[in-house]
């Protein structure tokens, strides 16, 4: 009997306290989809948030029954604040309804903020439980505010979705996977540095501009889209990337990889100049070729040429990274995993001295339907 | 004071009236009670019967001519010459009284002496064996039980014509004296189960037993549970099939359904059609039903939880549709859902209660007027209308009607807990139901048996139905007298040496 009373009162507590839980009813909140930060110097940023407005085109359901639509009406807000401030809190006082960050898909930083350093932003992001981990980050070549609030795009879909779709489908091709969780992993992990894609508003559309590489939280250098293929090749196994190879002046061949696998081996990991061996296997098909440059018979010759070129490019890229002292390919982590009693303290110096060897084997499986 | 008022003298029909004269006096005033003295040349007797209960044609044709003939000199002669089997000669007042009231004829030599013949002449009245209406099937037998217990036993017995088929009869109800028969196959049915069910039925303290489903509620292991613990069916083929597995069937006079016990929860979701289709098809139908039920129980609760608390879970492409359709709705999701759920329940109830001729109107009123109008008026959203309609549809997929009502009922605790605590509430509510189901028994056997406790052999005929030749074991939870249905070794043995080519 006593148990029954306890259970009943517990249950009643649930019911009566239910009203105290803050709700976020889907059409009574402003759902942030994109955030942008433009650094204006002196630790200040211009923050911009965008919210989708779904009922712009009128409500089909009510059919003129006179019901005013109650969904979000505000499209975007922007204002000055210090870097590292939560924009949700900043703009709560300007929101028509309560602003919720649970569906942010996109966070943009301009190049100046990235050079200044994202440390405050990142600690905040890592602390915030409301924000999803699979959102995409990007560096904007230009102004985030302009990119997010511009009205003159060809498409009518919300800008954050537009940009995220673009980044995600490119991540399935030439660009390495980059969302908040991988970025934070590389940022907080030892012997590795993060990266994120660069985008730019170009007239009435947006384009990918390459990959921004970071040293800890600071933007250091960028690599172009064709080089992104080399980067991704050394970074992860992937497929559906396209590499454009200029084998002679004015003569190109484009290879789409059906499968690429990379494996590492390390020798003398604790010596002053560790040797890193990368072995990349590419199976691909020719998408386009200079007339008469490739056939079934000449494919092996082209394969050798490609292998030489890719190996050269890879070495060049790694050498460049070594000179800057950044490690977005996570080579340091590879060395650590191959080395017993890895000496981590001296690694940053030894990284610059490391010898990078790259062995690439290309297999052209198909040269087109009428080879 | 009214509570101190003496209760009416309780009539206990078990105690017979003292003498036969008392009985006749008691009945005399009834217009359908016939009691007269026959005075023949050689034999004089008193005949009494209840006219509405006996087959009068039969009495006139077969009994009276013999009784009135000159061959009969005394009551023993009558017993010998009457062309009726099962004539009882008795002095037992209890027998006389109950038989007389059932439609037997009583023949006495002396009006005041209880020594008499009891001749069966019950009027068989009732509808013909008809097609099943609740558990319809597209293929397979089209017979269903009717209100007569004898016809029902006949329907089952003709499917199991072996001497081990046993029937035990008892009477339930102080006033209704309803005949209840327990059918089982001796040697296969578990003795313990049999004793349990017999004991539960004989221990019943009720006045009036109307129906088998009524009996199912009375003898259930947990009468507070919303889950029906005994399967009720109107298909004799299903009963026969269950009895061959080692289950026990209970039929009640005046009820067109039989109970199968003990039963597990998966049986409530198995249609008998499943056994008439190839196993991959039957299995996919069962899985379809399972998903439909899960959808039906959870969909509206998930709608409430997601739209009230977890906007993060809405896929980005659905977001716009949801917000647009909800933008003109003035209520919270919970009110919206309850409104529509109750509306659907009203429609269903009205459809069930209305006479068939008016029933069609309900479809029009419900589907067109209420559905479309409520969306246009901005009281509910389009998406929710689809979800509710689909979950109502999914609930009716359940082959068993009593289980279907359970599934419909189960939604409401889920919806309310979704409003209280969001998805956590749904999870807690689910947990509560799982705890309840784990503890639930059917005739002392675990109710969710192939799942808990896990019995792999029984899973062959649960969510999926494997080929029939692989189902060589009777269900384990029955603890049947003979665990094996067929000899697996012999079944799977290769026959013949030569395997010819396909067109040989």
Interface residues (C-beta under 8 A of the other chain):
Chain A: X14 X15 X18 X21 X23 X24 X25 X26 X27 X29 X31 X52 X54 X55 X59 X60 X61 X62 X63 X65 X67 X68 X69 X70 X71 X72 X100 X102 X103 X105 X132 X161
Chain B: X306 X307 X308 X309 X311 X312 X314 X316 X319 X320 X322 X323 X324 X325 X326 X327 X328 X329 X330 X332 X333 X375 X376 X377 X378 X381 X382 X419 X420 X421 X422
